[in-house]
Amino acid sequence: MRIPKRVVLAALALATSSFWAACGGSSGPAKDPSAHSTPTTGIDPLIGRGAVEKVRSGFTFTEGPVWIASRGVLLFSDVPADTINELQPPATITVFRNPTGRSNGLGLDPQGRLIASEGDNRRVSRTLADGTVVTVADRWQGKRLNSPNDNITRSDGTIYFTDPPYGVPAGQIRELDFQGVFRVDPAGTLHLESSDMNRPNGVALSPDEKTLYVDDTAAGLVRKFPVRPDGSLGPPTMLVPDTGGGGDGMAVDDAGNVYVATDGGVKVYQPNGMTWGTIAVPEVPSNCTFGGPDRKTLYITAKTSLYRVSLGIPGGS
């Protein structure tokens, strides 16, 4: 989930204290052996990176990290534990919210309000300034969503989210016969943008917000959709035809490089799909986001643990 730079700046200016009161080394990266031999452009974001450091372990399944710049903290989900945790760097972790509807992906809107993809509640929610949690979307044409997984918000308030069936609660039936990529426009109307992906999962926006990236876990690929001025999506093209296994949460740095949590680590791609390399992680990563005062720390959720690594280019979610 990438939070565009403009959204981060807006959150800094507009997030209110009442909301939070209510809510409570290695010298270089392990290179991907399948990296393209085509000459690359720009600066390799993995040159001179720090060592991957474990922040804390002992969780059940971590996901959905989001950096809250206004407070200098990281929120992340522990899905089976039905908990959102808060990291106060460097290593103080407390419970931010429980229960959460088994939240997965977390994001921010331009006002700094938390947007959560809730699997058990089969909805996308927003936390208001007074701490009230309200539904953003839970039905498409009268039928319940599957289990929203990840989300990203454009600087005008447009929310994009994926809806695979991974989190449909036991004993409940699916009402949709497809796995969608959805858009909620600033007026609150839900739009279906894509229904032909097997397991749409991670979503991220390019720094200029003109491209939406969506990966498909089952197919092991990453698509890119052109974003029209009104927020709707054009026909997609392929960014990464083969991640080498899986594809979960994503982040994008300010240079437009795309970081994808895969079975083989966090793989880093140029905006044209060429491979920079891989950040090896001791556990299979599920998601990642940039944070820290300079936005150069990549936080990585991975199975039972939270990790971080220092990089040279700042980024978002």
Residue frames relative to the residue before (quaternion, step in Angstrom):
aa qw qx qy qz dx dy dz
M 1.0000 0.0000 0.0000 0.0000 0.00 0.00 0.00
R 0.0999 -0.8124 0.5703 0.0688 3.57 -0.43 1.04
I 0.2201 -0.7312 0.6292 0.1451 3.54 -1.02 0.85
P 0.4079 -0.7298 0.4820 0.2621 3.61 -0.45 1.15
K 0.6487 -0.5520 0.3636 0.3773 3.53 -1.16 0.70
R 0.6541 0.5180 -0.3294 0.4420 3.56 1.00 -0.80
V 0.6231 0.5275 -0.3405 0.4665 3.56 1.09 -0.66
V 0.6233 0.5376 -0.3400 0.4548 3.58 1.01 -0.81
L 0.6729 0.4917 -0.3008 0.4636 3.56 0.91 -0.92
A 0.6398 0.5184 -0.3258 0.4645 3.56 1.04 -0.79
A 0.6368 0.5345 -0.3284 0.4482 3.55 1.00 -0.81
L 0.6227 0.5488 -0.3359 0.4451 3.57 1.03 -0.79
A 0.7244 0.4513 -0.2441 0.4604 3.54 0.97 -0.91
L 0.8092 0.3602 -0.1337 0.4444 3.55 0.96 -0.88
A 0.5198 0.6330 -0.4387 0.3697 3.62 1.16 -0.34
T 0.2525 -0.8013 0.5293 0.1181 3.55 -0.86 0.92
S 0.5605 -0.6148 0.4368 0.3422 3.51 -1.13 0.66
S 0.6012 0.5741 -0.3750 0.4103 3.62 1.08 -0.57
F 0.5864 0.5721 -0.3679 0.4397 3.57 1.10 -0.64
W 0.7301 0.4269 -0.2561 0.4681 3.55 0.77 -1.02
A 0.5956 0.5442 -0.3766 0.4552 3.58 1.07 -0.57
A 0.6824 0.4746 -0.2848 0.4775 3.56 1.02 -0.78
C 0.7328 0.4254 -0.2350 0.4763 3.59 1.03 -0.80
G 0.4529 -0.7057 0.4736 0.2693 3.17 1.17 -0.06
G 0.1608 0.9688 0.1240 -0.1422 34.13 -6.50 -2.38
S 0.4798 -0.6162 0.5554 0.2858 3.01 -1.56 0.73
S 0.5196 -0.6657 0.4388 0.3071 3.56 -1.11 0.63
G 0.8153 0.0166 0.0032 0.5787 3.59 1.16 -0.31
P 0.6393 -0.5658 0.3693 0.3671 3.55 -1.29 0.31
A 0.4877 -0.5814 0.5450 0.3564 3.50 -1.33 0.32
K 0.3368 -0.7825 0.4883 0.1891 3.57 -0.46 1.14
D 0.5173 -0.6264 0.4923 0.3126 3.52 -1.13 0.77
P 0.4131 -0.7328 0.4737 0.2606 3.64 -0.60 1.03
S 0.6915 0.4503 -0.2897 0.4850 3.58 1.20 -0.37
A 0.3011 0.7854 -0.4964 0.2143 3.58 1.26 0.25
H 0.5281 -0.6476 0.4529 0.3108 3.54 -1.05 0.84
S 0.4104 -0.7079 0.5212 0.2428 3.55 -1.13 0.65
T 0.4473 0.6903 -0.4541 0.3422 3.57 1.30 -0.13
P 0.5388 -0.6264 0.4410 0.3505 3.61 -0.88 0.85
T 0.3100 -0.7668 0.5378 0.1635 3.55 -0.96 0.86
T 0.3002 -0.7210 0.5915 0.2004 3.51 -1.33 0.29
G 0.7296 0.4038 -0.2990 0.4640 3.54 -1.22 0.41
I 0.6160 -0.5439 0.4344 0.3688 3.53 -1.38 -0.19
D 0.4653 -0.6657 0.5089 0.2852 3.56 -0.89 0.97
P 0.3290 -0.7862 0.4855 0.1948 3.62 -0.47 1.15
L 0.6595 0.5260 -0.3068 0.4407 3.60 1.24 -0.24
I 0.4822 0.6579 -0.4462 0.3683 3.60 1.25 -0.10
G 0.8584 0.1205 -0.1086 0.4866 3.54 -0.87 1.01
R 0.3436 0.7482 -0.5115 0.2458 3.57 1.15 0.36
G 0.5376 -0.6229 0.4645 0.3274 3.54 -1.26 0.41
A 0.6522 -0.4853 0.3951 0.4277 3.52 -1.33 -0.09
V 0.4903 -0.6164 0.5222 0.3270 3.56 -1.20 0.58
E 0.1087 -0.8204 0.5614 -0.0076 3.55 -0.64 1.21
K 0.3555 -0.7075 0.5656 0.2308 3.58 -0.96 0.86
V 0.3022 -0.7569 0.5560 0.1629 3.55 -0.79 1.07
R 0.7590 -0.2041 0.1805 0.5914 3.57 0.89 -0.99
S 0.1549 -0.7561 0.6275 0.1025 3.55 -1.20 0.63
G 0.5476 0.6462 -0.4321 0.3096 3.57 -1.29 -0.17
F 0.5194 0.6112 -0.4287 0.4158 3.58 1.26 0.23
T 0.5435 -0.6249 0.4416 0.3451 3.60 -1.26 0.11
F 0.7444 -0.2446 0.1369 0.6061 3.61 0.96 -0.83
T 0.1939 -0.8220 0.5300 0.0764 3.56 -0.28 1.30
E 0.0555 0.7895 -0.6049 0.0878 3.55 -1.12 0.76
G 0.8645 0.3274 -0.1287 0.3590 3.46 -1.50 -0.14
P 0.1835 0.8145 -0.5417 0.0971 3.68 0.80 0.75
V 0.0327 0.7725 -0.6341 0.0128 3.56 -1.14 0.68
W 0.3378 -0.7461 0.5455 0.1780 3.56 -0.92 0.97
I 0.1954 -0.7674 0.6032 0.0950 3.58 -0.88 1.00
A 0.2592 -0.8262 0.4805 0.1392 3.56 0.07 1.33
S 0.6277 0.5689 -0.3438 0.4050 3.60 1.02 -0.75
R 0.7670 0.3000 -0.1708 0.5409 3.59 1.19 -0.51
G 0.3945 -0.7346 0.4694 0.2907 3.60 1.23 -0.21
V 0.5711 0.5677 -0.3903 0.4464 3.58 1.04 0.81
L 0.3279 -0.7032 0.5939 0.2129 3.51 -1.36 0.33
L 0.1647 -0.7425 0.6388 0.1163 3.55 -1.04 0.83
F 0.0939 0.7829 -0.6136 0.0421 3.58 -1.10 0.65
S 0.4638 -0.6956 0.4876 0.2515 3.54 -1.13 0.72
D 0.1220 -0.6772 0.7104 0.1481 3.50 -1.36 0.47
V 0.3210 -0.8357 0.4050 0.1856 3.53 0.15 1.37
P 0.7251 0.4178 -0.2853 0.4671 3.67 0.60 -0.97
A 0.6648 0.5046 -0.2986 0.4628 3.59 1.13 -0.60
D 0.3553 -0.7706 0.4654 0.2516 3.59 1.35 -0.05
T 0.5572 0.6136 -0.3428 0.4422 3.54 1.14 0.78
I 0.1902 -0.7005 0.6683 0.1628 3.51 -1.25 0.61
N 0.1972 -0.7899 0.5752 0.0801 3.56 -0.74 1.11
E 0.2458 -0.7475 0.5998 0.1448 3.54 -1.26 0.52
L 0.1813 -0.7621 0.6151 0.0898 3.55 -0.89 1.02
Q 0.1235 -0.7220 0.6772 0.0697 3.52 -0.95 1.03
P 0.3541 -0.7712 0.4739 0.2352 3.62 -0.18 1.21
P 0.5249 -0.1348 -0.8333 -0.1090 1.43 -2.13 1.22
A 0.8693 0.0754 0.0152 0.4882 3.63 0.88 -0.70
T 0.4806 0.6615 -0.4556 0.3520 3.62 1.17 0.30
I 0.0177 -0.8147 0.5782 -0.0421 3.58 -0.56 1.18
T 0.0034 0.7833 -0.6199 0.0467 3.53 -0.89 1.05
V 0.5636 -0.5782 0.4580 0.3719 3.57 -1.29 0.26
F 0.2699 -0.7668 0.5667 0.1340 3.55 -0.78 1.06
R 0.7970 -0.1080 0.0990 0.5859 3.58 0.95 -0.90
N 0.1769 0.7357 -0.6448 0.1084 3.53 -1.15 0.80
P 0.5262 -0.2670 -0.7987 0.1182 1.60 -1.52 1.99
T 0.3521 -0.7540 0.5280 0.1696 3.55 -1.32 0.27
G 0.4826 -0.6106 0.4691 0.4174 3.60 1.24 -0.22
R 0.4980 -0.6582 0.3877 0.4104 3.53 1.33 0.49
S 0.0074 -0.8366 0.5457 -0.0466 3.52 0.67 1.17
N 0.2172 -0.7380 0.6269 0.1232 3.51 -1.23 0.63
G 0.8333 0.1007 -0.0395 0.5421 3.60 -0.22 -1.22
L 0.1388 -0.7762 0.6128 0.0519 3.56 -1.09 0.86
G 0.0382 0.7945 -0.6051 0.0338 3.56 -1.11 0.65
L 0.3752 -0.6927 0.5624 0.2511 3.55 -1.37 -0.11
D 0.3215 -0.6987 0.5908 0.2437 3.54 -1.17 0.56
P 0.7277 -0.4488 0.2628 0.4472 3.65 -1.18 0.13
Q 0.6671 0.4807 -0.3023 0.4822 3.60 1.21 -0.41
G 0.5587 -0.6314 0.3774 0.3831 3.58 1.28 0.12
R 0.4761 0.6709 -0.4412 0.3586 3.60 1.23 0.30
L 0.5162 -0.6732 0.4461 0.2852 3.52 -1.02 0.88
I 0.1301 -0.7485 0.6476 0.0582 3.54 -1.00 0.98
A 0.0356 -0.8287 0.5577 -0.0314 3.59 -0.63 1.12
S 0.2925 -0.7100 0.6146 0.1807 3.54 -1.10 0.81
E 0.0968 -0.8396 0.5343 -0.0124 3.56 -0.34 1.29
G 0.3341 -0.7872 0.4887 0.1726 3.57 -0.40 1.26
D 0.6937 0.4803 -0.2873 0.4534 3.59 0.80 -0.99
N 0.7210 0.4164 -0.2391 0.4995 3.57 1.00 -0.82
R 0.3039 -0.7950 0.4739 0.2258 3.56 1.36 -0.14
R 0.6179 0.5180 -0.3433 0.4817 3.52 0.93 0.97
V 0.3398 -0.6298 0.6335 0.2943 3.49 -1.47 0.00
S 0.1174 -0.8209 0.5582 0.0277 3.57 -0.82 1.01
R 0.2139 -0.7293 0.6302 0.1586 3.51 -1.39 0.28
T 0.2756 -0.7387 0.5906 0.1720 3.57 -1.04 0.82
L 0.3243 -0.7722 0.5202 0.1670 3.56 -0.61 1.17
A 0.7277 -0.4578 0.2952 0.4167 3.56 -1.33 0.26
D 0.7129 0.4332 -0.2658 0.4832 3.60 1.10 -0.60
G 0.6316 -0.5622 0.3186 0.4284 3.58 1.30 0.17
T 0.4890 0.6579 -0.4376 0.3695 3.59 1.24 -0.14
V 0.2459 -0.7576 0.5894 0.1352 3.57 -0.96 0.92
V 0.0436 -0.8158 0.5761 -0.0258 3.58 -0.64 1.14
T 0.5336 -0.6344 0.4650 0.3108 3.56 -1.23 0.52
V 0.2603 -0.7364 0.6064 0.1488 3.55 -0.98 0.91
A 0.7740 -0.1429 0.1263 0.6037 3.59 0.94 -0.93
D 0.0807 0.8052 -0.5855 0.0472 3.57 -0.98 0.84
R 0.7804 0.2282 -0.1425 0.5644 3.60 1.26 -0.15
W 0.1630 -0.7405 0.6428 0.1085 3.51 -1.21 0.66
Q 0.8336 -0.1122 0.0127 0.5407 3.56 -0.58 1.23
G 0.7573 -0.4154 0.1901 0.4667 3.55 0.93 0.99
K 0.6656 0.4764 -0.3026 0.4883 3.59 1.23 -0.17
R 0.5363 -0.6470 0.4395 0.3172 3.55 -1.01 0.85
L 0.5177 -0.6109 0.4996 0.3303 3.54 -1.13 0.69
N 0.6077 -0.5439 0.4207 0.3974 3.57 -1.28 0.30
S 0.6443 -0.4237 0.3415 0.5374 3.58 0.25 -1.30
P 0.3129 -0.7823 0.5038 0.1904 3.61 0.04 1.26
N 0.2560 -0.8264 0.4977 0.0615 3.52 -0.85 1.12
D 0.8122 -0.0318 0.0794 0.5770 3.58 0.75 -1.01
N 0.0601 -0.8091 0.5842 0.0195 3.58 -1.18 0.51
I 0.0405 -0.7570 0.6515 0.0288 3.50 -1.33 0.46
T 0.2138 -0.7979 0.5556 0.0947 3.59 -0.97 0.85
R 0.3870 -0.7068 0.5510 0.2168 3.54 -0.95 0.98
S 0.6592 -0.5607 0.3370 0.3709 3.57 -1.19 0.52
D 0.6528 0.4781 -0.3298 0.4864 3.62 1.22 -0.20
G 0.6382 -0.5524 0.3185 0.4315 3.59 1.29 0.09
T 0.4647 0.6636 -0.4576 0.3664 3.62 1.24 -0.01
I 0.1785 -0.7894 0.5829 0.0723 3.58 -0.83 1.05
Y 0.1212 -0.7569 0.6388 0.0652 3.55 -0.99 0.93
F 0.0949 0.8040 -0.5843 0.0555 3.59 -0.96 0.80
T 0.3706 -0.7090 0.5592 0.2175 3.52 -1.28 0.51
D 0.1750 -0.8140 0.5526 0.0377 3.55 -1.15 0.70
P 0.0817 0.7912 -0.5981 0.0980 3.61 0.43 1.19
P 0.5505 -0.6498 0.4105 0.3258 3.64 -1.20 0.21
Y 0.2956 0.8106 -0.4781 0.1642 3.60 1.25 0.14
G 0.8120 0.3284 -0.1417 0.4613 3.57 0.85 -0.93
V 0.3029 0.7466 -0.5430 0.2366 3.62 1.13 0.35
P 0.4569 -0.7213 0.4396 0.2789 3.61 -0.59 1.10
A 0.5915 -0.5746 0.4333 0.3635 3.57 -1.13 0.69
G 0.7866 0.3007 -0.2433 0.4812 3.55 -0.95 0.93
Q 0.6636 0.4484 -0.3121 0.5111 3.58 1.27 -0.18
I 0.3578 -0.7409 0.5311 0.2024 3.56 -1.09 0.65
R 0.5052 -0.6073 0.5158 0.3315 3.53 -1.25 0.47
E 0.2410 -0.7779 0.5663 0.1272 3.53 -1.02 0.84
L 0.6863 0.3937 -0.2645 0.5514 3.58 1.27 -0.35
D 0.3103 -0.7648 0.5376 0.1726 3.58 -0.99 0.83
F 0.6921 0.3702 -0.2794 0.5530 3.58 1.19 0.55
Q 0.3683 -0.6860 0.5800 0.2395 3.54 -1.36 0.25
G 0.1380 -0.8821 0.4493 0.0313 3.55 -0.18 1.25
V 0.2661 -0.6385 0.6809 0.2406 3.45 -1.51 0.20
F 0.0912 -0.8385 0.5371 -0.0131 3.57 -0.52 1.21
R 0.1877 -0.7407 0.6333 0.1229 3.51 -1.38 0.40
V 0.1384 -0.7402 0.6509 0.0963 3.54 -1.06 0.84
D 0.2995 -0.7783 0.5201 0.1846 3.58 -0.49 1.15
P 0.7099 -0.4824 0.2897 0.4234 3.62 -1.21 0.33
A 0.6431 0.5126 -0.3258 0.4663 3.60 1.21 -0.42
G 0.5809 -0.6198 0.3558 0.3896 3.58 1.31 -0.13
T 0.5072 0.6473 -0.4236 0.3799 3.60 1.26 0.11
L 0.3442 -0.7490 0.5371 0.1793 3.57 -0.92 0.98
H 0.0656 -0.7867 0.6139 0.0051 3.57 -0.98 0.95
L 0.3304 -0.7046 0.5891 0.2177 3.57 -1.07 0.75
E 0.1682 -0.8211 0.5416 0.0645 3.59 -0.63 1.12
S 0.7960 -0.0156 0.0261 0.6046 3.62 1.10 -0.59
S 0.0445 -0.8097 0.5851 0.0026 3.57 -1.02 0.87
D 0.6100 0.6015 -0.3314 0.3952 3.59 1.25 0.17
M 0.5212 0.6125 -0.4376 0.4021 3.60 1.21 0.32
N 0.5422 -0.6415 0.4408 0.3166 3.56 -1.13 0.70
R 0.7869 -0.0948 0.1019 0.6012 3.58 0.71 -1.10
P 0.0987 -0.8028 0.5863 0.0459 3.63 0.29 1.19
N 0.0760 -0.8344 0.5454 -0.0244 3.55 -0.81 1.00
G 0.8442 0.1227 -0.0618 0.5181 3.60 -0.21 -1.24
V 0.0950 -0.7721 0.6259 0.0552 3.56 -1.19 0.67
A 0.0676 0.7822 -0.6165 0.0596 3.55 -1.13 0.69
L 0.3042 -0.7382 0.5751 0.1784 3.56 -1.21 0.57
S 0.4991 -0.6163 0.5140 0.3268 3.55 -1.16 0.64
P 0.6733 -0.5194 0.3244 0.4144 3.63 -1.14 0.47
D 0.7188 0.4128 -0.2616 0.4944 3.62 1.05 -0.66
E 0.4270 -0.7439 0.4158 0.3022 3.58 1.37 0.08
K 0.4989 0.6587 -0.4276 0.3665 3.58 1.17 0.48
T 0.7461 0.2838 -0.1773 0.5757 3.60 1.31 -0.11
L 0.1505 -0.7526 0.6346 0.0910 3.55 -1.02 0.89
Y 0.2061 -0.7697 0.5952 0.1041 3.55 -0.84 1.04
V 0.0098 0.7752 -0.6311 0.0262 3.57 -1.01 0.88
D 0.1613 -0.7880 0.5816 0.1217 3.58 -0.81 0.89
D 0.3039 -0.7188 0.6047 0.1590 3.53 -1.32 0.54
T 0.3704 -0.7730 0.4694 0.2118 3.56 -0.30 1.27
A 0.7022 0.4866 -0.2805 0.4376 3.58 0.78 -1.01
A 0.7297 0.4171 -0.2324 0.4894 3.56 1.00 -0.83
G 0.3340 -0.7717 0.4845 0.2412 3.60 1.21 -0.31
L 0.5739 0.5627 -0.3877 0.4514 3.58 0.88 0.97
V 0.2445 -0.7311 0.6139 0.1697 3.52 -1.38 0.25
R 0.1825 -0.7726 0.6023 0.0841 3.55 -0.84 1.05
K 0.1698 -0.7465 0.6248 0.1538 3.52 -1.33 0.32
F 0.1805 -0.7836 0.5914 0.0595 3.54 -0.89 1.07
P 0.3888 -0.6752 0.5576 0.2865 3.61 -0.92 0.76
V 0.2735 -0.7544 0.5775 0.1505 3.57 -0.98 0.90
R 0.3232 -0.7537 0.5452 0.1739 3.55 -0.67 1.14
P 0.6932 -0.4894 0.3174 0.4233 3.61 -1.19 0.38
D 0.7010 0.4550 -0.2809 0.4719 3.61 1.03 -0.67
G 0.6190 -0.5754 0.3303 0.4202 3.58 1.30 0.05
S 0.5463 0.6037 -0.4085 0.4126 3.58 1.21 -0.29
L 0.4323 -0.7179 0.4979 0.2234 3.55 -1.24 0.52
G 0.3657 -0.7062 0.5639 0.2226 3.53 -1.14 0.74
P 0.7252 -0.4029 0.3008 0.4703 3.59 -1.27 -0.02
P 0.4186 -0.7410 0.4663 0.2414 3.61 -0.85 0.91
T 0.1668 -0.7152 0.6598 0.1593 3.50 -1.39 0.29
M 0.5816 -0.6099 0.4201 0.3365 3.55 -1.28 0.26
L 0.2272 -0.7382 0.6171 0.1506 3.56 -0.98 0.87
V 0.7914 0.0150 0.0443 0.6095 3.57 0.83 -1.07
P 0.2590 -0.8023 0.5155 0.1536 3.63 -0.40 1.13
D 0.8052 0.0675 -0.0168 0.5889 3.58 1.17 -0.49
T 0.2336 -0.7966 0.5471 0.1078 3.57 -0.45 1.23
G 0.5158 -0.6313 0.4239 0.3946 3.56 1.24 -0.28
G 0.7690 -0.2749 0.1581 0.5551 3.55 1.30 0.08
G 0.8623 -0.0040 -0.0347 0.5052 3.55 -0.55 1.21
G 0.0302 0.7468 -0.6638 0.0267 3.48 -1.36 -0.42
D 0.0406 0.8152 -0.5707 0.0895 3.57 -0.40 1.22
G 0.8401 -0.0857 0.0661 0.5315 3.61 -0.74 -0.97
M 0.2017 -0.7891 0.5746 0.0803 3.55 -1.23 0.55
A 0.0852 -0.7442 0.6558 0.0946 3.53 -1.38 0.29
V 0.2013 -0.7638 0.6028 0.1128 3.57 -1.25 0.45
D 0.3032 -0.7502 0.5519 0.2017 3.58 -0.91 0.86
D 0.7132 -0.4861 0.3032 0.4038 3.56 -1.29 0.22
A 0.6354 0.4997 -0.3295 0.4879 3.58 1.26 -0.27
G 0.5778 -0.6204 0.3583 0.3911 3.58 1.29 -0.01
N 0.4464 0.6761 -0.4732 0.3460 3.61 1.22 0.13
V 0.2989 -0.7760 0.5408 0.1262 3.55 -1.00 0.93
Y 0.1803 -0.7807 0.5956 0.0564 3.58 -0.78 1.13
V 0.0487 -0.8260 0.5606 -0.0327 3.58 -0.54 1.20
A 0.3395 -0.7161 0.5741 0.2058 3.58 -0.83 1.01
T 0.0388 0.8073 -0.5828 0.0845 3.58 -0.55 1.21
D 0.7059 -0.4389 0.3355 0.4432 3.54 -1.31 0.05
G 0.7408 0.4193 -0.2182 0.4773 3.59 1.14 -0.59
G 0.7308 -0.3329 0.2254 0.5516 3.59 1.25 0.20
V 0.6107 -0.5047 0.4220 0.4407 3.57 -1.27 -0.23
K 0.1515 -0.8057 0.5697 0.0575 3.57 -0.41 1.24
V 0.2262 -0.7966 0.5561 0.0712 3.53 -0.93 0.99
Y 0.0792 -0.8175 0.5699 -0.0248 3.54 -0.70 1.18
Q 0.4885 -0.6174 0.5319 0.3119 3.51 -1.24 0.59
P 0.6618 -0.5051 0.3552 0.4251 3.63 -1.17 0.27
N 0.6778 0.4632 -0.2962 0.4881 3.61 1.21 -0.37
G 0.6213 -0.5820 0.3298 0.4080 3.59 1.28 0.11
M 0.5042 0.6295 -0.4444 0.3899 3.59 1.21 -0.14
T 0.4512 -0.7254 0.4672 0.2279 3.57 -1.10 0.74
W 0.3059 -0.7213 0.5922 0.1881 3.56 -0.98 0.90
G 0.6840 -0.4194 0.3187 0.5047 3.55 0.91 -0.91
T 0.4745 -0.6668 0.5088 0.2671 3.54 -1.33 -0.25
I 0.2731 -0.6995 0.6324 0.1901 3.54 -1.12 0.75
A 0.2742 -0.7789 0.5444 0.1475 3.56 -0.43 1.22
V 0.1006 -0.7842 0.6122 0.0110 3.56 -0.96 0.98
P 0.5593 -0.6430 0.3970 0.3407 3.65 -0.89 0.83
E 0.7572 0.2143 -0.1432 0.6002 3.59 1.19 -0.54
V 0.6136 -0.5419 0.4045 0.4077 3.58 -1.21 0.42
P 0.3468 -0.7676 0.4960 0.2109 3.62 -0.58 1.07
S 0.2785 -0.7610 0.5649 0.1553 3.54 -1.18 0.63
N 0.8034 -0.0668 0.0892 0.5849 3.59 1.08 -0.61
C 0.0814 -0.7946 0.5994 0.0530 3.57 -1.28 0.19
T 0.0196 0.7773 -0.6287 0.0078 3.53 -1.27 0.45
F 0.4401 -0.6695 0.5241 0.2887 3.56 -1.22 0.47
G 0.0859 0.7915 -0.6018 0.0628 3.55 -1.16 0.66
G 0.5041 0.6242 -0.5004 0.3253 3.52 -1.32 -0.26
P 0.6902 -0.4987 0.3233 0.4127 3.60 -1.19 0.40
D 0.7615 0.3305 -0.1917 0.5236 3.59 1.07 -0.70
R 0.4195 -0.7340 0.4307 0.3160 3.60 1.37 0.10
K 0.5220 0.6414 -0.4139 0.3805 3.59 1.10 0.65
T 0.5722 0.5447 -0.4011 0.4637 3.57 1.25 0.27
L 0.2069 -0.7640 0.5987 0.1224 3.56 -0.74 1.06
Y 0.1742 -0.7685 0.6106 0.0790 3.56 -0.65 1.17
I 0.1147 -0.8077 0.5784 0.0013 3.55 -0.87 1.04
T 0.2062 -0.7373 0.6292 0.1343 3.56 -0.83 1.00
A 0.0658 0.8078 -0.5757 0.1082 3.57 -0.86 0.99
K 0.8297 -0.2076 0.0902 0.5103 3.53 -0.37 1.32
T 0.8506 -0.1292 0.1136 0.4969 3.60 -0.49 -1.18
S 0.7456 0.4080 -0.1870 0.4927 3.59 1.26 -0.05
L 0.2962 -0.6853 0.6281 0.2192 3.50 -1.46 0.16
Y 0.0867 -0.7988 0.5953 0.0077 3.57 -0.87 1.02
R 0.0837 -0.7739 0.6196 0.1013 3.55 -1.35 0.16
V 0.0454 -0.7761 0.6288 0.0185 3.54 -1.24 0.52
S 0.3908 -0.7229 0.5268 0.2172 3.56 -1.00 0.86
L 0.0807 -0.8004 0.5939 0.0032 3.59 -0.88 1.01
G 0.5770 -0.6428 0.4051 0.2997 3.54 -1.27 0.34
I 0.7326 0.3467 -0.2066 0.5481 3.60 1.20 -0.46
P 0.4024 -0.7190 0.5033 0.2604 3.62 -0.80 0.91
G 0.0154 -0.8100 0.5863 -0.0008 3.54 -1.22 0.39
G 0.4486 -0.6587 0.5348 0.2807 3.51 -1.39 -0.30
S 0.7109 -0.4315 0.3282 0.4480 3.54 -1.12 -0.67
